[in-house]
């Protein structure tokens, strides 16, 4: 059962808007500009994947043999295992439609193994894979591999986090909206007043920075009476997040909510909350299965799901479009939505209105 404070009437299910202004040059070259400094897709013009489908039409049916290489962060995290599943599902759907397409999705040993991740990319380049879908650990660790791939005319697509400004295209959700959505939900629960804390992921990670920034900016602009009393990084680690949350709970008798940059850390924070016996809202990001189960049990309160299973399918679709000669926008947005007790049992396909792409005959 929910505790007393958590029975506050939910005024509505928050969902992150996918309707963004179309990029004025989306039909032109998608080559990145290396002279503009740090690339931040959250601040860039872009198109939703649905807008790309509408503007470009059917996915080209490729006749050549295509082998796509994909590199995630680490499969120790359920999120990246689900992204892998999505990419493999997407590839299988195109294969079932008659394309000679396969995908090889790999990851290093852990989310701190930057050199190991780069070694995987270099191996795929040496084996002359047709294209690469990359989710780097940091914004810089895969740059040498990306530059090498592009020199060899191997298309590269940056999928989600971190950010590779050298990659011609980015596919993923707006990371700052993760934080904004969490902030809005927490603010409504607290009626705009209270003390909250933020557990940050790895400082090198784009998503950690942007999720935190989105949360802080939303609170500053919309809920000035909410005090962000604590902020500390836990490097995506569950045990670290639990220890940090436990310390905060002892320090602040009036702590009302904790926002964690991912669900793994949120689940750690929830363990600390459970042990304290206190009534503290916990909100994470990613929408992993364990977070859903925690919400169903009345423990963790919400997660911002960016639907990695469908993001993986979108990434495969977009790289096929590129290989088929279609010109893509620099930034392609994928869906996300806030999940809480009001919609935790609603099918993802219904939440995001998912439709498989059509393929040219």
Buried (B, 14 or more C-beta within 10 A) or exposed (E): EEEEEBEEEBEEBBBBEBEBEBBEEBBEEBEBEEEEEEBBBBEBBBBBBBBBBEBBEBBBBBEEEBBBBBBBBBBBBBBBBBBBBBBBBBBBBBBEBEBEBBBBBBBBEBBBBBEBBBEBBBBBBEEEBBBBBBBBBBBBBBBEBBBBBBEEEBBBBBBBBBBBBBBBBBBBBBBBBBBBBBBBBBBBBBEBEBBBBBBBBBEBBBBBBBBBBBBBBBBEEEBEEBBBBBBBBBBBBBEBBBBBBBEBBEEBEEBBBBBBBBBBBBBBBBBBBBEBEBEBBBBBBBBBEBBBEBBEEEBBBBBBBBBBBBBBBBBBBBBBBBBBEBEBBBBBBBBBBBBBBBBBEEEBEEBBEBEEBEBEE
